[in-house]
Amino acid sequence: MIGEFFGATYDFEYNIGDKLYEFAIMGYEDFDKLKEMYTQLIELVCTAKEADTMDEKLDCFFKMFQIVKTCLEFSPYTHFYTQVLIDIIVKTYNSKVFRTDLLFKSQIGVFIENPKYYAKEFYEELEENPYTIELILHEFTDNIEKISAKKHKEYMKYFETIRDLLIENLMEKKRDLKNRLELISKYSNNSIVRNLSTEERLYLYEAKRVFDIHYLNTNPAHAIFLDTKFKTKYVCDKGLSLQERRLAVEDIVKLIKEKHLAVEEVYELENTEEQIRFELFKVIQNNFTINKCENCGRLFIPSNTSNNPNQKGRNDQKYCNNLYLDTGKTCKEIGAFNKRKEKVANSSILQEYNREYKRMHGLHYNNTKKFKEKQFKEWSKKARNLRDNYTNEQIEEFKIELKKLSDLYWQK
């Protein structure tokens, strides 16, 4: 985001793609939590603007940092929405005008029903000053005229309307993203697609409208995404002193190695749509696979792979690691259990082995002195070896050998 912003969020990091999938599978209950956070934020900023003392204002200012961070941890795609919400509250108080224009300046397209909340022409044309930390603090703590209870109520109703519009717009982004990821999932496991070069894959996904599913012209030459220009910068957060810069090249190289100095490529994104498109671009560029969980139906990134250093997992993983409903188990655990149940159901050898295992375990459990744990483990190991050496066609032989083994360890 250009310039400074409300809240200390510079230490927030995540792997590209991870949060994208979390966001795509969010439910209504998740957005209800965001609504609660935004309600707290509205009340806090309003309290700050209406406070009489600088101490009260600063106390709210630093409390705001924690709510902003909580929103970011909820989902990084809330960032621009959180910032514009705070900006609207602060500037509405400071200007005594409903600052709906800030929504459209932030490229957040919403439908305003109440004419009273329409953006004012003067402010639509007003160029906003880039934020610095000093300007943010000044705007936030700037004293205003005392407002009446009626005006406070009017402001609160407006801010809550903006809150609901922002969340509704974010939910729309979430639905669009899910559709995009499902399109990528449809193609990313196809070996023909995976063998394309990065440039060829981008062309294919652009033609299939992955980047903009509402764009009707499928000719990539005129596509919206490929016309998107991400602002790129090269930065280094550590450097050399003036004295160190005057050293010989060999000595500077040594310092670069010792201090791990390097220039990093960073991208400046101006809104959530750019943020999502940028991550989708990286997902496709790195040839990530997107699978759909066969248990819960949610999209997920597989968690380990062999042929692509950037890919996180095997392409053939069928189950995600998300907790399933209120079972306390992940889909992966449930999938493995169901797979074993299916395997047992189709194997007379496994059925016989499980039946005998339960019997012997019960004997051990009820007769620990006579049938000790060490003996039970020995039996169990040998029984598994027997199980693995027989086929369903040899079931009768297996029963005989398994009974002989059990009789060696337990006799009435």
C-alpha positions as CSV (number, residue, x, y, z in Angstrom):
1,M,0.0,0.0,0.0
2,I,1.3,3.5,-0.8
3,G,2.6,5.4,2.2
4,E,1.9,4.7,5.9
5,F,-1.3,3.2,7.2
6,F,-3.3,2.9,10.5
7,G,-1.8,0.2,12.7
8,A,1.7,-1.4,13.0
9,T,1.4,-4.2,10.4
10,Y,4.9,-4.3,9.0
11,D,5.8,-7.5,10.8
12,F,3.0,-9.6,9.3
13,E,4.2,-12.3,6.9
14,Y,2.7,-15.4,5.2
15,N,3.6,-17.7,2.4
16,I,2.0,-16.8,-0.9
17,G,-1.0,-19.0,-1.6
18,D,-1.6,-20.2,2.0
19,K,-4.0,-17.4,3.0
20,L,-5.5,-17.3,-0.5
21,Y,-7.1,-20.8,0.1
22,E,-8.1,-20.0,3.7
23,F,-9.9,-17.0,2.4
24,A,-11.7,-18.9,-0.4
25,I,-13.2,-21.4,2.0
26,M,-14.4,-19.0,4.7
27,G,-18.1,-19.3,5.7
28,Y,-20.7,-16.8,6.9
29,E,-19.7,-17.4,10.5
30,D,-16.2,-16.2,9.7
31,F,-17.5,-12.9,8.3
32,D,-19.7,-12.5,11.4
33,K,-16.4,-12.5,13.4
34,L,-15.0,-9.8,11.1
35,K,-18.2,-7.8,11.6
36,E,-17.6,-7.9,15.4
37,M,-14.0,-6.7,14.9
38,Y,-15.1,-3.9,12.7
39,T,-17.8,-2.9,15.2
40,Q,-15.1,-2.7,17.9
41,L,-13.0,-0.6,15.6
42,I,-15.8,1.8,14.9
43,E,-16.5,2.3,18.6
44,L,-12.8,2.8,19.4
45,V,-12.1,5.3,16.6
46,C,-15.4,7.2,17.5
47,T,-14.3,7.3,21.2
48,A,-10.9,8.7,20.2
49,K,-12.4,11.4,18.0
50,E,-14.9,12.5,20.7
51,A,-12.4,12.3,23.5
52,D,-11.5,15.5,25.4
53,T,-7.9,14.7,26.3
54,M,-4.8,13.7,24.3
55,D,-4.1,10.9,26.7
56,E,-7.5,9.3,25.9
57,K,-7.0,9.8,22.2
58,L,-3.5,8.2,22.3
59,D,-4.8,5.3,24.4
60,C,-7.4,4.6,21.6
61,F,-4.7,5.1,18.9
62,F,-2.5,2.3,20.3
63,K,-5.5,0.0,21.1
64,M,-6.4,0.4,17.5
65,F,-3.1,-1.2,16.5
66,Q,-4.2,-4.5,18.1
67,I,-7.6,-4.6,16.4
68,V,-5.9,-3.8,13.0
69,K,-3.5,-6.7,13.7
70,T,-6.3,-9.0,14.6
71,C,-8.2,-8.2,11.4
72,L,-5.0,-8.9,9.4
73,E,-4.5,-12.2,11.2
74,F,-8.1,-13.1,10.4
75,S,-7.2,-12.5,6.7
76,P,-4.6,-10.3,5.0
77,Y,-7.2,-9.4,2.4
78,T,-9.0,-7.3,4.9
79,H,-6.1,-4.8,5.0
80,F,-7.4,-2.3,2.5
81,Y,-11.0,-2.6,3.8
82,T,-9.8,-2.0,7.4
83,Q,-7.8,1.0,6.4
84,V,-10.6,2.7,4.4
85,L,-13.0,2.1,7.3
86,I,-10.7,3.9,9.7
87,D,-10.0,6.6,7.1
88,I,-13.7,7.2,6.5
89,I,-14.5,7.5,10.3
90,V,-11.6,9.9,11.0
91,K,-12.2,12.1,8.0
92,T,-16.0,12.2,8.5
93,Y,-15.4,13.6,12.0
94,N,-12.8,16.0,10.8
95,S,-14.7,17.3,7.8
96,K,-18.3,16.9,9.2
97,V,-19.2,15.3,5.8
98,F,-19.9,11.7,5.1
99,R,-16.7,10.7,3.3
100,T,-18.1,8.0,1.0
101,D,-15.8,9.2,-1.8
102,L,-13.0,7.4,0.0
103,L,-14.6,4.1,-0.9
104,F,-14.3,4.8,-4.6
105,K,-10.9,6.4,-4.3
106,S,-9.8,3.0,-2.8
107,Q,-11.4,1.2,-5.8
108,I,-14.0,-0.5,-3.7
109,G,-17.2,-0.6,-5.7
110,V,-20.3,-0.7,-3.7
111,F,-23.9,0.4,-4.2
112,I,-25.1,3.3,-1.9
113,E,-28.8,3.2,-1.4
114,N,-29.3,6.2,0.9
115,P,-28.9,9.5,-1.1
116,K,-27.7,11.1,2.2
117,Y,-24.6,9.0,1.9
118,Y,-23.8,9.8,-1.7
119,A,-20.2,11.0,-2.3
120,K,-19.9,14.8,-2.4
121,E,-18.6,16.2,-5.7
122,F,-16.1,18.5,-4.0
123,Y,-14.5,15.5,-2.2
124,E,-14.6,13.3,-5.2
125,E,-12.3,15.7,-7.0
126,L,-10.1,16.3,-3.9
127,E,-6.8,14.6,-4.1
128,E,-5.9,13.0,-0.8
129,N,-2.5,13.6,0.7
130,P,-0.3,10.5,0.9
131,Y,-0.2,9.3,4.5
132,T,2.9,9.7,6.7
133,I,3.0,8.5,10.3
134,E,2.9,12.2,11.4
135,L,-0.2,12.9,9.3
136,I,-2.0,9.8,10.5
137,L,-1.4,10.7,14.2
138,H,-2.5,14.3,13.5
139,E,-5.7,13.2,11.7
140,F,-6.5,10.7,14.4
141,T,-5.9,13.0,17.4
142,D,-7.1,16.3,15.8
143,N,-9.6,18.0,18.1
144,I,-13.2,18.5,16.8
145,E,-16.1,20.5,18.0
146,K,-18.3,18.7,20.6
147,I,-21.0,16.7,18.8
148,S,-24.5,16.1,20.1
149,A,-25.9,12.7,21.0
150,K,-28.1,12.9,17.8
151,K,-25.1,13.6,15.6
152,H,-23.2,10.7,17.3
153,K,-26.1,8.3,16.5
154,E,-26.2,9.6,12.9
155,Y,-22.5,9.0,12.5
156,M,-22.7,5.5,14.0
157,K,-25.5,4.5,11.6
158,Y,-23.4,5.7,8.7
159,F,-20.3,3.9,9.9
160,E,-22.2,0.7,10.4
161,T,-23.6,1.0,6.9
162,I,-20.1,1.4,5.5
163,R,-19.0,-1.6,7.6
164,D,-21.7,-3.8,6.1
165,L,-21.0,-2.6,2.6
166,L,-17.3,-3.4,3.0
167,I,-17.9,-6.9,4.3
168,E,-20.4,-7.6,1.6
169,N,-17.8,-6.5,-1.0
170,L,-15.2,-8.7,0.6
171,M,-17.5,-11.7,0.6
172,E,-18.0,-11.1,-3.1
173,K,-14.2,-11.1,-3.6
174,K,-14.2,-14.4,-1.7
175,R,-16.8,-16.0,-3.9
176,D,-15.0,-14.8,-7.1
177,L,-11.7,-16.1,-5.7
178,K,-13.2,-19.5,-5.0
179,N,-14.5,-19.7,-8.6
180,R,-11.1,-18.8,-9.9
181,L,-9.3,-21.4,-7.7
182,E,-11.8,-24.1,-8.8
183,L,-10.9,-23.3,-12.4
184,I,-7.2,-23.6,-11.6
185,S,-7.9,-26.8,-9.7
186,K,-9.6,-28.2,-12.8
187,Y,-6.5,-27.6,-14.9
188,S,-3.5,-27.7,-12.5
189,N,-3.6,-31.5,-12.1
190,N,-3.6,-32.1,-15.8
191,S,-0.2,-33.3,-16.9
192,I,-0.5,-31.5,-20.3
193,V,-1.1,-28.2,-18.5
194,R,1.6,-28.8,-15.9
195,N,4.2,-29.3,-18.7
196,L,3.5,-25.9,-20.2
197,S,6.0,-23.1,-19.7
198,T,5.0,-20.3,-17.2
199,E,4.2,-18.0,-20.1
200,E,2.0,-20.6,-21.8
201,R,0.2,-21.4,-18.6
202,L,-0.5,-17.7,-18.0
203,Y,-1.9,-17.5,-21.6
204,L,-4.1,-20.5,-21.0
205,Y,-5.5,-19.3,-17.7
206,E,-6.1,-15.8,-19.1
207,A,-8.0,-17.4,-22.0
208,K,-10.1,-19.4,-19.5
209,R,-10.8,-16.2,-17.6
210,V,-9.2,-17.3,-14.4
211,F,-8.0,-13.8,-13.6
212,D,-11.2,-12.1,-14.3
213,I,-14.2,-14.4,-14.4
214,H,-16.6,-11.6,-15.3
215,Y,-14.5,-10.5,-18.3
216,L,-16.4,-11.5,-21.5
217,N,-13.6,-11.1,-24.1
218,T,-11.5,-14.2,-23.9
219,N,-8.8,-12.9,-26.2
220,P,-5.7,-12.7,-24.0
221,A,-4.3,-9.8,-26.0
222,H,-7.1,-7.6,-24.6
223,A,-7.4,-9.3,-21.2
224,I,-7.7,-7.2,-18.1
225,F,-5.2,-9.1,-15.9
226,L,-2.3,-9.0,-18.4
227,D,-2.8,-5.2,-18.5
228,T,-2.4,-4.9,-14.8
229,K,0.8,-3.2,-13.8
230,F,2.2,-4.0,-10.4
231,K,4.6,-1.4,-9.2
232,T,7.9,-3.1,-8.5
233,K,10.6,-1.8,-6.1
234,Y,14.0,-3.1,-5.1
235,V,14.8,-2.4,-1.4
236,C,17.3,-3.4,1.3
237,D,16.4,-3.0,4.9
238,K,20.1,-3.2,6.0
239,G,23.0,-1.3,4.6
240,L,26.7,-0.3,5.0
241,S,28.0,2.8,6.7
242,L,29.7,5.5,4.7
243,Q,33.1,4.3,6.0
244,E,32.3,0.7,5.0
245,R,31.3,1.8,1.5
246,R,34.8,3.3,1.0
247,L,36.5,-0.1,1.6
248,A,37.9,-2.1,-1.2
249,V,35.6,-4.3,-3.3
250,E,36.9,-7.5,-1.7
251,D,36.2,-6.1,1.8
252,I,32.7,-5.0,0.9
253,V,31.9,-8.5,-0.5
254,K,33.1,-10.0,2.8
255,L,30.7,-7.6,4.7
256,I,27.8,-8.5,2.3
257,K,28.3,-12.2,3.2
258,E,28.8,-11.6,6.9
259,K,25.7,-9.2,7.2
260,H,23.6,-11.2,4.7
261,L,23.0,-8.0,2.7
262,A,20.9,-8.3,-0.5
263,V,18.5,-6.3,-2.5
264,E,14.9,-7.7,-2.4
265,E,12.2,-7.3,-5.0
266,V,8.9,-5.9,-3.5
267,Y,5.6,-5.1,-5.1
268,E,3.4,-2.2,-4.2
269,L,-0.3,-3.1,-4.3
270,E,-3.1,-0.6,-4.1
271,N,-6.2,-2.6,-3.4
272,T,-7.4,-6.1,-2.5
273,E,-8.2,-7.1,-6.1
274,E,-4.5,-6.4,-7.0
275,Q,-3.4,-8.4,-4.0
276,I,-5.5,-11.4,-5.0
277,R,-4.5,-11.2,-8.7
278,F,-0.8,-10.9,-7.7
279,E,-1.0,-14.1,-5.6
280,L,-2.9,-16.0,-8.3
281,F,-0.2,-15.0,-10.7
282,K,2.5,-16.4,-8.4
283,V,0.5,-19.6,-7.8
284,I,0.4,-20.2,-11.5
285,Q,3.9,-19.0,-12.1
286,N,5.2,-21.6,-9.5
287,N,3.0,-24.3,-11.0
288,F,1.2,-24.9,-7.7
289,T,-1.4,-27.7,-7.7
290,I,-4.8,-27.1,-6.2
291,N,-6.8,-30.1,-5.1
292,K,-10.3,-30.5,-3.8
293,C,-10.7,-32.5,-0.6
294,E,-12.7,-35.7,-1.2
295,N,-14.0,-35.5,2.4
296,C,-15.2,-31.9,2.9
297,G,-15.0,-30.6,-0.7
298,R,-12.8,-27.7,0.2
299,L,-9.8,-26.5,-2.0
300,F,-6.3,-27.0,-0.6
301,I,-2.6,-26.9,-1.5
302,P,-1.0,-30.4,-1.2
303,S,1.7,-30.5,1.4
304,N,4.9,-31.9,-0.1
305,T,6.1,-32.7,-3.6
306,S,9.1,-34.1,-5.4
307,N,9.4,-32.6,-8.9
308,N,8.8,-28.9,-8.2
309,P,10.8,-27.1,-5.4
310,N,8.1,-24.4,-5.1
311,Q,5.2,-26.8,-5.0
312,K,4.1,-27.7,-1.5
313,G,2.8,-31.2,-1.9
314,R,2.1,-34.4,-3.9
315,N,-0.4,-33.8,-6.7
316,D,-2.3,-37.0,-5.7
317,Q,-3.3,-36.0,-2.2
318,K,-7.0,-36.5,-1.7
319,Y,-7.6,-35.0,1.7
320,C,-6.8,-31.7,3.4
321,N,-5.5,-31.0,6.9
322,N,-8.5,-29.0,8.0
323,L,-10.5,-30.1,11.0
324,Y,-13.7,-31.7,9.8
325,L,-16.9,-30.3,11.5
326,D,-16.8,-31.1,15.3
327,T,-15.0,-34.5,15.0
328,G,-11.7,-33.2,16.3
329,K,-10.0,-35.0,13.4
330,T,-8.6,-33.7,10.1
331,C,-10.0,-34.8,6.8
332,K,-6.7,-36.5,6.2
333,E,-7.2,-38.6,9.3
334,I,-10.8,-39.4,8.5
335,G,-9.8,-40.2,4.9
336,A,-7.1,-42.6,6.1
337,F,-9.6,-44.3,8.5
338,N,-12.3,-44.6,5.8
339,K,-9.8,-46.0,3.3
340,R,-8.7,-48.6,5.8
341,K,-12.4,-49.5,6.6
342,E,-13.0,-49.9,2.9
343,K,-9.9,-52.0,2.5
344,V,-10.9,-54.2,5.5
345,A,-14.4,-54.6,4.1
346,N,-12.9,-56.0,0.8
347,S,-10.3,-58.3,2.5
348,S,-11.2,-61.5,4.3
349,I,-7.6,-61.7,5.5
350,L,-7.8,-58.3,7.2
351,Q,-11.2,-59.1,8.7
352,E,-9.9,-62.3,10.2
353,Y,-6.7,-60.5,11.4
354,N,-8.8,-57.7,13.1
355,R,-11.1,-60.2,14.7
356,E,-8.2,-62.1,16.2
357,Y,-6.3,-59.0,17.2
358,K,-9.3,-57.7,19.2
359,R,-9.7,-61.1,20.9
360,M,-6.0,-61.3,21.9
361,H,-5.9,-57.7,23.0
362,G,-8.9,-58.4,25.2
363,L,-7.2,-61.4,26.7
364,H,-4.0,-59.3,27.4
365,Y,-6.1,-56.4,28.9
366,N,-7.9,-58.7,31.3
367,N,-5.0,-61.0,32.2
368,T,-1.9,-58.6,32.3
369,K,0.0,-60.9,34.7
370,K,-0.5,-64.1,32.7
371,F,-0.4,-62.5,29.2
372,K,2.1,-59.6,29.6
373,E,2.5,-56.6,27.3
374,K,5.9,-57.9,25.9
375,Q,4.2,-61.2,24.9
376,F,1.3,-59.4,23.3
377,K,3.6,-57.2,21.3
378,E,5.6,-60.2,20.1
379,W,2.3,-61.9,19.1
380,S,1.1,-58.7,17.3
381,K,4.3,-58.4,15.3
382,K,4.2,-62.1,14.1
383,A,0.5,-61.8,13.4
384,R,1.1,-58.8,11.1
385,N,3.8,-60.7,9.3
386,L,1.4,-63.6,8.7
387,R,-1.3,-61.2,7.5
388,D,1.0,-59.6,5.0
389,N,2.1,-63.0,3.6
390,Y,-1.3,-64.4,2.7
391,T,-3.9,-63.4,0.1
392,N,-7.7,-63.7,0.2
393,E,-7.5,-67.0,-1.8
394,Q,-5.5,-68.5,1.1
395,I,-7.9,-67.5,3.9
396,E,-8.4,-71.0,5.3
397,E,-4.6,-71.6,5.6
398,F,-4.2,-68.1,7.2
399,K,-6.9,-69.0,9.8
400,I,-5.1,-72.2,10.7
401,E,-1.6,-70.5,11.0
402,L,-3.0,-67.6,13.0
403,K,-4.7,-69.9,15.5
404,K,-1.5,-71.9,15.9
405,L,0.3,-68.6,16.7
406,S,-2.3,-67.4,19.1
407,D,-2.3,-70.8,20.9
408,L,1.5,-70.4,21.5
409,Y,0.9,-67.2,23.5
410,W,-2.4,-67.9,25.1
411,Q,-3.7,-71.2,26.4
412,K,-6.6,-71.7,28.8
